[in-house]
Amino acid sequence: MKTFSITAFLLTFIMIGSVNTADAQRISAGGGVGFGSQSESLNFQINAYFTPSALPMRIGGDLSYSMPEREDDFRLDVIETNANVHLMAVDEEIVSVYTITGLNITHNRARTSPDGQPSFTDTDTNAGLNIGLGGEFKTGQGRTFAEIKYVTGRGDGDSVVVGGGVRVRF
């Protein structure tokens, strides 16, 4: 699954580089924070998307890391990768509204260290799907975004994820 995540990001950047003219594409990249219904902590994400000309869509993805969940001698780290397609309902200079569909890869690492015992680590990787809605609003040099997604197939149960942040168009 780790290989799939790396391959998905490489393919995205190859597609971005394959278009030669600035008018034929718009690239946006940024970061933000979010919170999922299965998680009890914030997650931080980076993302990148490109818009092919003459198509009402964006293709790209994001990578997020959740703050570790801790309880006594237990720690859970979660890293998620999403390969998404945004179908643009509205794509204007000031505001954009879009639907989100995509593939989700979640990697969980649980570590426990019972009193006096060596620590034990277990990892789990799951693939799932996500669907949701999002919007962007022009604010100064960047575009503030807000999204809500339903993610299924995570291994620890389905989740609703709410997030927001800032993207810059190049």
C-alpha positions as CSV (number, residue, x, y, z in Angstrom):
1,M,0.0,0.0,0.0
2,K,2.9,2.3,0.7
3,T,4.1,1.7,-2.9
4,F,0.6,2.6,-4.2
5,S,0.6,5.9,-2.3
6,I,4.0,6.9,-3.7
7,T,2.9,5.8,-7.2
8,A,-0.3,7.9,-7.0
9,F,1.6,11.0,-6.0
10,L,4.2,10.4,-8.7
11,L,1.6,10.0,-11.4
12,T,-0.1,13.2,-10.3
13,F,3.1,15.1,-10.6
14,I,3.9,13.5,-14.0
15,M,0.5,14.6,-15.3
16,I,1.2,18.1,-14.0
17,G,4.5,18.2,-15.8
18,S,3.2,16.8,-19.1
19,V,1.2,19.9,-19.9
20,N,3.5,22.5,-21.4
21,T,1.6,25.8,-21.4
22,A,0.5,27.8,-18.4
23,D,-2.9,28.5,-20.0
24,A,-3.6,24.7,-20.2
25,Q,-3.5,24.1,-16.5
26,R,-3.8,25.7,-13.1
27,I,-1.9,24.2,-10.2
28,S,-2.8,24.7,-6.6
29,A,-1.1,23.5,-3.4
30,G,-1.6,24.1,0.3
31,G,-2.2,22.7,3.7
32,G,-4.7,22.7,6.5
33,V,-6.1,21.0,9.6
34,G,-9.0,18.6,10.1
35,F,-10.8,16.4,12.5
36,G,-12.4,13.0,11.9
37,S,-15.2,11.3,13.8
38,Q,-13.1,8.2,14.5
39,S,-10.1,10.2,15.7
40,E,-9.9,12.0,18.9
41,S,-7.2,14.4,17.7
42,L,-6.4,17.0,15.0
43,N,-4.8,16.0,11.7
44,F,-2.6,18.1,9.5
45,Q,-2.5,17.9,5.8
46,I,-0.7,19.0,2.7
47,N,-2.3,18.8,-0.8
48,A,-1.8,19.5,-4.4
49,Y,-4.2,19.7,-7.3
50,F,-4.2,20.6,-11.0
51,T,-7.0,21.6,-13.3
52,P,-6.8,20.5,-16.9
53,S,-8.0,23.0,-19.4
54,A,-11.6,22.6,-20.8
55,L,-12.6,20.2,-18.1
56,P,-14.7,21.1,-15.0
57,M,-12.5,19.0,-12.7
58,R,-9.3,18.9,-10.6
59,I,-7.1,15.9,-10.0
60,G,-4.7,15.6,-7.2
61,G,-4.4,14.4,-3.6
62,D,-3.5,15.0,-0.1
63,L,-1.4,13.5,2.7
64,S,-2.4,13.9,6.3
65,Y,-1.0,13.0,9.7
66,S,-3.1,12.7,12.8
67,M,-1.7,13.8,16.2
68,P,-0.9,10.6,18.1
69,E,-3.7,9.2,20.2
70,R,-2.3,8.2,23.6
71,E,-3.7,6.3,26.5
72,D,-1.5,5.0,29.3
73,D,1.1,2.8,27.6
74,F,-0.6,2.8,24.2
75,R,0.0,5.1,21.2
76,L,-1.7,5.2,17.8
77,D,-0.3,7.1,14.8
78,V,-2.4,7.5,11.6
79,I,-1.2,8.6,8.2
80,E,-3.8,9.0,5.4
81,T,-3.3,9.4,1.6
82,N,-6.1,10.5,-0.7
83,A,-6.1,10.5,-4.5
84,N,-9.1,12.7,-5.3
85,V,-11.1,14.1,-8.2
86,H,-12.9,17.4,-7.6
87,L,-15.9,17.8,-10.0
88,M,-16.4,21.6,-10.1
89,A,-20.0,22.8,-9.8
90,V,-18.8,26.4,-9.6
91,D,-15.3,27.5,-10.5
92,E,-15.0,31.3,-10.4
93,E,-12.3,33.7,-9.4
94,I,-13.9,34.5,-6.0
95,V,-15.6,31.2,-5.1
96,S,-15.4,27.5,-6.1
97,V,-17.8,24.7,-5.1
98,Y,-17.0,21.1,-5.8
99,T,-17.8,17.5,-5.1
100,I,-15.0,15.1,-3.9
101,T,-14.6,11.5,-4.9
102,G,-11.5,9.5,-4.3
103,L,-9.4,6.6,-3.0
104,N,-8.3,6.6,0.6
105,I,-5.3,4.7,2.0
106,T,-5.0,4.7,5.8
107,H,-1.9,3.4,7.6
108,N,-2.2,2.8,11.3
109,R,0.7,2.1,13.7
110,A,-0.2,1.0,17.2
111,R,2.5,0.8,19.8
112,T,2.1,-0.5,23.3
113,S,4.7,-0.8,26.1
114,P,3.3,-2.6,29.1
115,D,5.0,-2.0,32.4
116,G,8.4,-3.7,32.5
117,Q,7.9,-5.3,29.1
118,P,9.5,-4.5,25.7
119,S,7.3,-2.4,23.4
120,F,5.2,-4.1,20.8
121,T,4.3,-2.4,17.5
122,D,1.6,-3.5,15.1
123,T,0.8,-1.8,11.7
124,D,-2.3,-2.0,9.5
125,T,-3.0,-0.5,6.1
126,N,-6.5,-0.2,4.6
127,A,-7.9,1.0,1.4
128,G,-11.3,2.8,1.1
129,L,-13.3,5.3,-0.7
130,N,-14.2,8.9,0.1
131,I,-17.0,11.2,-1.1
132,G,-17.8,14.7,0.0
133,L,-18.3,18.4,-0.7
134,G,-15.9,21.3,-0.6
135,G,-15.6,25.0,-1.3
136,E,-12.9,27.6,-1.8
137,F,-13.1,31.4,-1.2
138,K,-10.5,33.9,-2.4
139,T,-8.7,35.6,0.5
140,G,-5.8,37.8,-0.3
141,Q,-2.9,35.8,-1.8
142,G,-4.5,32.4,-1.3
143,R,-7.8,30.6,-1.3
144,T,-9.3,29.4,1.9
145,F,-11.0,26.0,1.6
146,A,-13.4,23.9,3.7
147,E,-14.3,20.3,3.0
148,I,-16.5,17.5,4.5
149,K,-15.9,13.9,3.5
150,Y,-17.3,10.5,4.3
151,V,-14.6,7.9,4.3
152,T,-15.3,4.2,4.2
153,G,-13.1,1.1,4.5
154,R,-10.6,2.6,7.0
155,G,-10.3,-0.5,9.2
156,D,-11.4,1.3,12.4
157,G,-14.8,2.1,10.9
158,D,-16.3,4.6,8.6
159,S,-15.5,8.2,9.4
160,V,-16.8,11.7,8.6
161,V,-13.8,14.1,8.2
162,V,-14.1,17.9,8.3
163,G,-11.2,20.1,7.3
164,G,-10.0,23.4,6.1
165,G,-7.0,25.4,5.2
166,V,-5.4,27.5,2.5
167,R,-4.4,26.8,-1.1
168,V,-2.3,29.0,-3.4
169,R,-2.8,28.8,-7.2
170,F,0.3,28.9,-9.4
